[in-house]
C-alpha cells in the first residue's frame, strides 16, 4: 500500500511492491517451495532493468510478473489513512510533488 501511495503522489518515481516468494529460510522454513536464489531477482530487475515491463509504477510483482494486489491497496483514501498513521508515529509527512 505504501508503494502504491508513493507512486500516486510521485508519478515520476518508479515505486512498486513485490513478493519474493516463499523461500526456504529460517523464517520461511525448510519446506518452502520457492528457490532462495530466485528471491531477489524481481527486486534487482525492477531496480536496474530498462525492460519496458520493469519501467512502470504503482504495480505489484511476483517473480517478475504482474500480479493483482488487494483492492484496498489501491484505494487513495485507505492509502492516505496509512500515510497519516505513519506521520503520527514518526512525525514525518510524506511530501507531495
C-alpha positions in Angstrom: 0.0 0.0 0.0 2.9 2.4 0.8 4.5 1.7 -2.6 1.2 2.5 -4.3 0.8 5.7 -2.3 4.3 6.8 -3.3 3.5 6.0 -6.9 0.3 8.1 -6.7 1.9 11.0 -5.0 5.2 11.0 -7.0 4.2 9.7 -10.5 7.7 10.4 -11.9 9.2 8.0 -9.3 9.0 4.2 -10.0 7.5 2.7 -6.9 6.3 -0.9 -7.0 5.5 -3.7 -4.5 6.6 -7.3 -4.8 6.7 -10.6 -3.2 10.0 -12.5 -3.3 8.2 -15.8 -2.8 8.0 -18.3 0.0 11.6 -19.3 0.3 13.5 -21.8 2.5 14.9 -19.6 5.2 14.8 -19.8 9.0 11.6 -17.7 8.7 10.1 -19.4 5.7 11.0 -22.9 6.9 12.8 -25.8 5.1 9.6 -26.8 3.2 9.1 -23.6 1.4 8.6 -24.3 -2.3 10.4 -21.3 -3.9 14.1 -21.2 -4.7 16.1 -18.9 -2.4 18.3 -17.8 -5.3 15.3 -16.5 -7.1 14.0 -14.4 -4.2 16.0 -11.2 -5.0 15.6 -11.4 -8.8 12.5 -9.3 -9.0 14.0 -6.5 -6.8 17.1 -6.4 -8.9 15.1 -6.4 -12.2 12.9 -3.6 -11.0 15.9 -1.6 -9.7 18.2 -1.7 -12.7 16.4 -3.1 -15.8 15.4 -0.9 -18.8 12.9 -3.6 -19.8 9.6 -1.8 -20.5 7.8 -4.2 -18.2 10.0 -3.0 -15.3 9.7 0.7 -16.1 6.3 1.0 -14.5 5.0 2.4 -11.2 2.2 1.5 -8.9 2.2 -2.2 -9.6 2.6 -5.5 -7.7 5.0 -8.2 -8.9 5.8 -11.8 -8.1 8.7 -13.5 -9.9 8.9 -10.6 -12.4 5.3 -10.9 -13.4 2.4 -8.6 -12.6 0.0 -9.8 -10.0 -3.2 -8.4 -8.7 -3.0 -6.8 -5.3 -5.7 -6.5 -2.7 -8.1 -3.8 -3.9 -7.7 -1.8 -0.7 -4.0 -1.3 -1.5 -5.0 0.9 -4.5 -7.7 2.9 -2.6 -6.4 6.5 -2.2 -8.5 7.0 1.0 -7.0 4.0 2.6 -3.5 5.0 1.4 -4.0 8.4 2.9 -5.0 6.8 6.2 -1.8 4.7 6.2 0.3 7.8 5.4 -1.5 9.7 8.2 -0.8 6.9 10.7 2.9 6.8 9.6 3.1 10.6 10.1 1.6 10.3 13.6 4.1 7.6 14.5 7.2 9.2 13.1 6.4 12.9 13.0 7.4 13.0 9.3 5.0 13.7 6.5 5.4 12.2 3.0 5.9 15.1 0.7 3.8 15.6 -2.4 5.4 16.6 -5.7 
